Amino acid sequence: MELLLTLYKTTGISMLTLSQFIMIIVALGLLYLAIKKEYEPYLLLPIAFGMLLVNLPGVPKEGLMESGGLLYYLYQGVKMGIYPPLIFLAIGASTDFGPLIANPKSLLLGAAAQFGIFVAFLGAILLGLTGREAASIGIIGGADGPTAIYLTTKLAPHLLGPIAVAAYSYMALVPVIQPPIIRMLTTEKERKIRMVQLRNVSKREKILFPIIVTVVVILLVPSSAPLIGMLMLGNLIKEAGLVPNLVEHVRGAMLYCITIVLGITVGATANAHTFLNFATLKIVALGLFAFSFGTIGGVLFGKLMCKLSGGKINPMIGAAGVSAVPMAARVVQKVGQEEDPGNFLLMHAMGPNVAGVIGSAVAAGALLIIFK
């Protein structure tokens, strides 16, 4: 019996605390959503598994996130702000800016969807958080994980774990969060509006666009250079069409490798000690508040554009103004086809969706200027 008791005390089971048990259940719940429900498994699966790993008791300190551990070194790319710009490079190489170029008014919808950032920022200030902390939490409203991580590393690194987990979790849950908001704010008639086909965009326009955006945006908001610069470089490489192998590797192998490393290390920051407290609950609640108001801002501005256009613009595409590419655009397409199977809104929604990526990066740059 003494031998069995000794062996038991060496196992992680004997060291398991209630808070660790709760975090393991949360991690398993996220894994269920990623695998069974297929809620953006590229993001949610590595985040949930990282959360599971770090909350299993008895793992040697040098084994994970502590100095000398595997995840500790991988996490430095998050902490130093290296991974987010590289992900933006891959997003740029994966994204067609044609719908935005064909319909420049989409920029307005992308800007309107950043409304949630500033609403959550004010809410965080009212709850007693500092301006730097409030800015880092508010950026979750852009539904852009890399931007949230990048800004938080600069302004509030002590909040990086819960903010990153909240941002990526809400990105993964876009198909769950957005449809009820869209239906609540639009009528059946508005959801059935069919939009005219977008014009063809020339190759010259697609090549000039990232160059012009880079110059204009960085001249106006210099601190947005790492994100905007990498986003537009990726897109320019894609549209130039000179190095197809490079484009394929950037938007394929590189993107997936960085996503796995970023996801598992971000998830590993969500240990019981840092996650199960009132401050983290405030961040999670404010993040949901920010994301919801971003969707609301985009849809309401879409309704305004619908009125001004004489009913030619489907207001649902405003919901795609959050920068979860292409998840938010796919949600708009799905909701539209539930009302009218012959209504194809995906390309129209991609315009605000791409504009949202640019808008969230600009918003992050503006907040950096104010609080740096």
Disulfide bonds with the S-S distance in Angstrom:
none
